[in-house]
Amino acid sequence: MLACQRFVSVVRNSRTLSRHVTTWSPVGAAFNAQQRKVDLLQKNVGLFGVPALSTPAGFEVAQQRALRETEQLVETACNNPPGALTVETFDQLSDSLCKVADLADFVKVGHPDPAFRDAAEKACINIGTVVERLNTNVELCRSLKNLLDNKEVLDSLDPDTRRVAELFMFDFEISGIHLDESKRGKAVSLNVNLLDLNNEFLNGTHLPNRIEKTALPEHIRHCFSIDGNSIQIGGLHADSPDELVREAAYKIFLFPNSSLLLCLDDLLTCRNELAKLVGYESFAHRALNGTMAKTPETVMKFLELLTDKLSDRYGRSQRARHWHEHCTTHQSLQVYVCVCRYKIDPSLYSPYFSLGACMEGLNMLFSQLLGVSFRNEQPMAGEVWSEEVRKLAVVHETEGLLGYIYCDFFRRPDKPHQDCHFTIQGGRLKKDGEYQHPVVVLMLSLPPPTRSTPTLLNPGMMENLFHEMGHAMHSMLGRTRYQHVTGTRCSTDFAEVPSILMEFFATDYRVVNQFARHYQTGQVFYAALDQVYHGKPQNRSTTDILKQMQEKFYGLPYVPNTAWQLRFSHLIGYGAKYYSYLMSRAIASMVWRQCFQKDPFNRDMGERYRREMLAHGGSKEPMLMVQGKELTLTIFLGHYLPPFL
């Protein structure tokens, strides 16, 4: 019972603290209270302060401006002699297009107004089409190749500029620049088709399923959204205490949608055709070229070895016992173990984990580790898409403003039930010597506060908050010269390291004890399924593949007439790369053990972490940032700490 007693001790300590602290900081207060309404008499400054985006039509204006800049920059790149200016021009070109595409990528899923969503989706497709054509522009590629083939010029470049040049060339190569004109056109056509298929599948993963009201027992109907004679089920209701509610939600929400199954088949076929066309054995081989893992074979070996390690070492009952012992040995509060193993009533702990308290905790942690703090700012009229969105300025104690985080944390109708990080604007050094501040959105699905009660987090919600804030700080603390490699614009299997590292802080009693005051076993299966879907085509349905992978890697029986893969939205953004969460966890485990396990508030280690990892974004090879040498699978697995559930 030591772990449980330790949990109670934190609550008691927090209760004692609350006698002395009677007010919240501005950050804590901003998240524990309902947002102050924007002054409607103010001038509409447009979404994110972009004046054109005061209306949906502004996306067309933004597109046209970006396209004019693109034409000028392409001409500059093609007509100037090879040198550092070539790379700077390519980065400006990337920045101009990304400022529209990245912003639109968020708005198309996060804005409550369908007109804004539709305009943003069109912008994504239009800009994406332009990008694919640029990636097969022979003259533009030649301007970069002239630089990379000129040893004298290449040797004169600093390491970051040289790496960015190589990354741009890599984009040309995987897009089929080496093909003849006809095949390059085919590659562009396939990529444009993928943009449509990606949108169709992604939208479908979030749509609820309907069923006649009479199909469900009367006593559980109130647990779902009722629309006339139908019931809408838009999630798994995994937190419901009623087993029948969970069973009904699972079977109905995951019931196969025939049109979406066809969309997934078309998506996988199109990806495979594109990969074959540009010279790869499969889409997975194309997607993993340039990552830490390098090949699908390495990923599958990693997943199989990891499965064996988890199965042999723990087993289900042994794993829980091991983590209880780990909890006791290292004197650490593992909230998951305490809450789930000891069945603590949520009403006893949730008041100590209000959203405001957790944000104060993050503020405190970043201040001690990195000299960084949050400053709550009131958005201007039209700047945000919902009055519930909070805006944080991220400020360093000596460097000043680092960037902005827009916190879209609360549930609302038509908002996807997913937690994610969106880059709106990447950081880069501008020609005038000023730094372009990064701007990001963090999107969660938390219950909103009421007039009398703040949003109260359970352990899973708190871990997700810390995870996504890890992505945000990666974006804020990067200070790269080029936006093409800023923050999270790095290898996918490295991008998750800072976010997963934050999960260790979220479950460390020394960290939680500083702010708590009153007012993952399925991932191996997901990663393996993702790899098989994007490997060599198989003459069987995606559901048949799901059944096999679930039996091999999950150990739970398949439920007939369900199609979980149609809710696997990560197939779009993480196609063939879902394993990244697991590989990143191994690296994050290593960083935690070597730098923060002894003292999670160590400023020297915090500064080292920023200096050697966060600051570089994608401008350095991930392995060089980890420990300066190649990591073998054995080393990866040796460091891997599984999630507590």
N, C-alpha and C positions, 0 to 999 in steps of 0.2 A: 504493500500500500504506500510505499515511499513516494512514488511518482504522484499519486493522487494527493497525498499530504502536501507535497511540494506545490501542487497547483493551488490547494486551499491557502497555503502560506502566501502565495502571490496575491490572491484575492484579499487576504487579511491585510497585507502590507499596503495594497492599493486602497483599502478602506481607511487605513490610518492616514495615508497621504491625502485622501479627499477631505479630511478634517482641516488640513492646513491650506489646501489649494481650493479656493472657492470660485475661481473664474477660469474660463478657457482662454488660451492664446487666440489671437485673431485667426490663425489657421484652424485650430480646433473648433472655434465658434462658427466659422464659415461652413464647416461640414456637418455640424450638429444641429444647425438651424435651417429653416427654410430660406431660400435665397431671396434677397431683396430685389424687388421688381425693377426692371430697367425703366428709366425715365423715357416715356413715349414721345416727349417733346424734343428729345435729342435728335440730331441728324443721324440717319442710318448710315453707318460707316461700312456696311457690307460684312459678309462672313470673314472672320479672321482679320478684319480691318482692310479687306480688299474692296475698294469702293464699287467696282463693277458688279460684285456679287451681292448687291442689295436686292436683286431680283434673279429668278432663274435664267432670264435671258442674258445675264452677265457672263454665263459660261461660254457663250458664243463669242462675246467680246474678248474674254481672256484667251480663248483658243486662237482667235485671229491675231492677237498681239504676239502670242508665242510663236505662231507660224511665221510671222514677219521677221521676228528675231532669229528664228531658225534659218531662214533663207540667207540672211546677212552673215550669220556665223559659219554656215557651210561654205559660203564664198570666201570668207576670211581664211578658214582652215585649208581650203584647196589652193589658194593663191599665194600664201606666205611660205617662205622657206622653212624647212623642218627645224624645230627647236622647242624650248619650253612654252613658247606662245601657242604652239600647236595643241599641246595638252591643255593649256588654260582655255583655249577656245572650245575644245571638246567638252570641257567641264562646264563652261558657260552654256553650251548647247544643251547639255544634260540638265542643268539647273533650270533653264527656261522652260523646258518641257515638263520636268518633274513638278514644278510649282503649280501647274495646272492639273497634271495627271494624279499626283498624290492627294491634292486637296479634293479632287473629284472622286477619287477612290474611297475616301471617307464619306463624303456627302451622299453618295449613291446608296449607302447602307444606314447612315446615322441620322440623316435629316428627317424630321417628321412630315415635311411637306412633299407630297408625291411629285409636284412640279419641279422642285429642286432635285429630287432623286432622279427623275427621268432626264433632266438636263445634264446632271453630273454623269449619268451612265453613258449618254451620248458622247460627252467630252472624253471619257475614258477610252471609248472605242476609237474615236477620231484621233486622239493623241497616240494611242497604242498603234494604230495603223501607220501613222507618220514614223514612229520609232522603228517599226519593222522595215519600212522602206529605207530609212537611213542606215539600218544595220546591213542592208544589201546594196548600198551605194558604193560602187567600185571606186569612183573618183575620190570620195571622202575617205575610204579605206586606204587608198594609195597614199594620201597625205600623211597618214599615221605610219604606214609601212615604210615610207621614205625615212622617217625619223628612226624607227626601230632598226632599220638596216644600215644606218649610218653610225658606225662605231664611235667616231669622234664626237658627234652630237650626243649620242647616247651616254657616253662617258661624262659629258658635261652636265648631265641632269642629276638633281638630288635624288636620293632613293625613293621618296614618296612620288615624285613626278614620274620617275621611270616605272614604278609599279602601276600607277594609274594609267599610263600609256599602254602597258601590257594588258591591263584589265579591259580597256576599251577594245584592243585588238582581239581579245578573247571573245567579246560580244559579237564582233564581226564573224569570227570563225564558227561559233556554234549556230549562227544564223544562216550559214551557207554561202558566205562571200566567195568561196572557192568554186562554186558551181557555175555552169554556163547560164546565159541570160534567161533561158526558158525555165530552168530549174530554180533559179533565184526567184523568179516570179511565182513559181509554185510554192516555194517556201513562204513567201509573203502571204499568199492566199491561205495557206494552212494556218499561219499565225493569226491572221485576221479572223478566220473561222473559229479558232480557239478562244479568241476574245469573247465571241458570242456564246460559245458553249460554256465557258467559264462562268459568265454572268447567269446563264440559264440554270446551271447546276447549283451555283452558290445561292441564288434566290430560292430555288426549290428546297434546299436543305433547311431553310428557316420557316417554310410555310406550314401552318397547322393542318392536321387531318380532321375531317368532319365525320360524324356518325349520328344516326338517328337517336334522339333522346331516349326513346323507348328501349334501345339496345342495352342501356346501362341500368343497373339497379337504382331505384329512386333515391336511396339513402346516400349515394355517393355522387349524384349528379351535381350537387352544389359545389363540389371541389373543382369543377371545370367551368369553362366559359360557355354559357348557354346563349344560343342565337336562334330564337324562334323554336322550331321543332328539332333543331340540331344542336349538337355539342361539339365545340372546337377543342382539340387537344394539341397544344403547341410545345409540349415538353414531356419529360419522363416522370416528373413529380417524384423524383428519387428521395426527397426529404419528407414525404408524407408518412405519417405513422401508420396509415391504413394500408395493409397489404393488398387489399382488393383495388384500391386507388392506384397503387404502383403497378399492379399487374395490368389493369385496364389501360393505363397511360402507355405502358411499354408496348403492348400489342397493337394499340391503335396508332400511336405516334410513329411507330416503325413499320406499319403496314405498307407493303410495297406499292409504289406509284409507278405504273407501267411506263408513262411518258418520261419520268425521271430516270428510270432504269435504261431506257433507250438513249437518253442524253448522256448518261455515264458511259455507256458502250461507245457512243460516237466520240466522246471526249478522249477516252483511252486509245481508240483507234487512230484518231487524228494526231495525238501526241506521238504514238509509235511511228506513224507514217512520216511525220516531220523529222523525228530522230533518225530514221533510216535514210531519208533523203539527204540529210546533211552529213551522213557518214558514221552514225553511231549504231551499235548493236541493238539498243533499246532506248526508250526515253529515260529510263533510270541511269543508263551510262552517260547520256548527255547531261542530265540534271546534276549528277554527282561529280562531273569533271570540274575541278576547281574548288572542291570542298576538302575538308580534312580527311574524310573517308576515302575519297578518290573514285571508288568503284562499288557497284551493287554487291559484288562478291564479298568485299570487306564488310559491308553493312550487315549482310545476312550472317556472316560468320560471327560478327559482334553480337547480333541478336540471339543467335543460337547458344553462344558461350554464356551470355548473360542469363538466358533462360535456365541453362544447366546450373549456373552458379546459384541463382535464387532458389531453384527447386532443391538442389542437393544440400545447400547450406541451411536453409530455413524450413521449408515446408510451411503450411499455413499456420499451424499451432506453434511451431518452433520459432517462426519469424516474429510473432507477437511477443513470445518470451524473450527473444534476443533483444528486441527493442526496449522492453521493460528493463532488462539488465543494463543496456546502454544508457538508458535514462538514469538509472541509479548510479552507475559507475561515474558518469560524467556530470552528475548533479545538474542535469538539464531538464527544464520543463518541456516535455513534448506534449503539446496541447492535444494532438490527435489521440495519443495513447490514453491520456487521462480521460478525455471526454468519451471516447468510444469504448475503451476497455472497461472503464469504471462506471459508465452510464450516468455521468453527472447530468443533472437536470439543467438544460440550457438557461433557465431563468436564474440560476445561481451565478453563471459566469458572463452571459451576454451583456448585462448592463456595464460591465467593466471594459468591454471592447466595442464601444461606440465608434462610429466612423471618425468622429472628431478626435477621439483618444488615439486611434491608430494613425491618423495623419500627424498628430503631434509627436507620436513615437517615431515616425519616419523622419519628421523634421529634426527631432533630437538626434537621431542616429546619423543622418547625413551631416549635421552640424559638427558632431564629434569626430566622425571619420574623415570628412572631406572639406570641412569649412564652408558648407553649402547650406542655405536655408530657403524656405518657401515664404513668399510674400503674397497674401491674398489681394487680388485686384478686382474691382467692379468692372465688368464688361460694359462696353459702350452699346448703344442701340444698334441692333442688327449684327453685332459681332459674333454672337452665339446663336445656335439653332434651337435652343430650349432654355427657358428661364432657370432650369435646374442645373445648368452647366456652371461649374466654378472655374475661375482662371487663376493660375498660380504663376508668378514670376519666380524664377530660380536664380538666386543671387549668391555669389561667392564673396567671402569676407574681404578679399583683396582685389579680385579680378572684376567685381561688379556683376552686372546682369549677364547671365549665361543663356537664357532662353525662356520659353513659355510652355506651360503644360495646361491644356484645357481638360478638365476632369468631367467627363460625361458618365457619371457613376450610377444613375438611378433608372429603374425600369420605367418604360412608357409604352403605349400601344405602338405596334409596328417596329419597335426597336429589336434588333436581333439579340437573342439570349446568349451572348458570348462575351468573353473578356479578351480585349486585344489592344494593341498599341498601333497607332497610325502616325507616320511621319507626314507632316503638312509642309514643312520647309526644312531642308537640310542646312547645316552650318557650313560655311566656307569663308575663306579670306577674299574680300572683294578688292578690286583694283585700287580703290582709294585708301586701302590699309585698314578699313573697318571690317569687323567680323559680322557676317550675316548670321543672326541668332537663330538657332533651331527652334522649331515650333512643332509640338506633337499633341495628339489627343489620346487620352486613356479612356477606354470604354469598358464599363463593368455593368452588371445587372443586379444592383442592390435595391432593396425596398427603400423608397424615399422616406425622409423624416416627416413627422407630423408636427402639429403645433406644440404638442406636449412630450413627444418621444423622439429622440434622435434615431438614426439608423444604427441598429445593433448587428454586429458581425458574428457569425459562427467561425470556427477555425478554418474551414475551407475558404470562406470569403476573405478572411484576413490574409491567408497565404496567397490567394489570387491578387489581392491588392498589392502586397509586397512584390510579387512576381512581375506584375505589369509596371510597377514603379521602377523596377530594375531596368527594364527596357527604356523607360523615360530618362533615367539618369545616364544611361549609356549614350543617349542622344544629346543630353545637356552637356556632359563633361567631355565629349569628343571635341578636339580643337584642331581638326585636320584642315589642310590648305584647300582641299578639293571636296566638294559636296558629294561627288560620286562615291566616296569612301567614308562619308561621315557617319558617326554613331553606329546604328544597326545595319548600315549598308556594308555588310561583310558576309563572309561565308555563313550560310544558314546554320550549319552545325556548330558554329561558334557564337552566333548571335544570341542563343539562348543561355549562354553561360552567365552573364550578369543577372538575368532575371531569376534563374534557378538558384544562384548564390543567395539572392535576397530571401528565398524560402528558408534557408538555414537561419537567417537572422529572425525570421518570423516565428520560428519554433524554438528559439533559445530563451530560457527563463530569465537570463540576465538582461536581455533586451526587452522582453515583455514586461518585466517588473518595473521598468523605467516609465511606462506609460499607461499600463492597465489601471484604470480607475473608474468608479461608477459614473454614471453619465459622464497512388499512381500505379498498381500491378498490371492494369490493362494496357499500358503504353507499349509494351513489347509486341502485343498482338496487333495494335494499330500500325506500328512501324512495319511489321512483317507483311501485313495485308497491303499496305501502301507499296512496298517493294515488289510484291508479286503482281499487283495491278499494273505496275509500270515496267515490268520486265518483259520477257518475250511473250507475245500473244499466246493465249491458251484457248483451246476450243471448248470452253465451258463458260457458264454465266458468272457474273460478278458475285452472285449469291452463293453459287457452289464453291467458289474460291473462299468466300467468307466462312462457310461452314468448315472447310478444311483448316484454315488458319486459326479459327477460333478453337477447334479441338486441339491443335498442336501447341498453340502458344498461350491460350487463355485457360483451358481446362474446364470451361463451363459449356453445357450443351446449347446448341442452336435452338432458338424458339421458332417453330414452324410459322410460315406466313409473315415473317418480318424481314426487313431489309435495312439493317443498321447502316450499311454503306451509303445510303441515300441521305443520311444526316451527318456524314463525315465531311464537313465543310473544309477541313484542312487538305483535302485532295486538291483543292485549287491553289492556295498559296504555298502549300508544302508538298506538292507532287513529287514523290520519290525521296522526300527529305524529312518525313515525319520522325525518322530515327534520331533527328537532331536533338530532340528533347532528352533522349537517353544519353547520347554521347556528350552533350553539354552538361548533363548532370554529373558525369564522371569528372569532367574538368572542374565544374563548380565545387564538387566534393573535395578535390585536391586543393583548390584555392582556399576553401574554408578551413581545411585541416592545417594547411601551412601558414595561413595568415591570420585567421580570425577565431579559430576554435578556442584558443587560450584566452584571448581578450577581444570580444566583438566590437569594442570601442577604440581600438588602438589606432591613433591618428597616423603614426608612421606607416603602418600597414595600409591604411586607407589611402594615403598619398601615393604609396608605391603601387597600389592597385590601379589608381587613376593613371599614374605616369606610365606604367608598363602595359596596361590593357585597355582601359576605357578611352584614353586620349587618342588612340590610333584608329578607331573605327575599323575600316577594312583596308587601311593603307599599309598594314604589315601582315605577313603570313601568320595565321592564328597560332601555329605551332611555335613560332619564334616568341610570341607573346606569352605562351604558357610556360615553357621552360627552356627554350632555345635549342631544342632538338626534337627529332621525330619521336612520337609516342606510339608504342606498340599496343595491340589490343590487350595484351597481358597487363600493361601498365594502366590502361584505361579501366579494366575490370578490377584491378587491385584497389583503385581509388573510389570505385562506384559505391555511393551510399543510396540505397533505394528510398523512395518516399515512405512515410510512416504508415500509410494505409495501402 
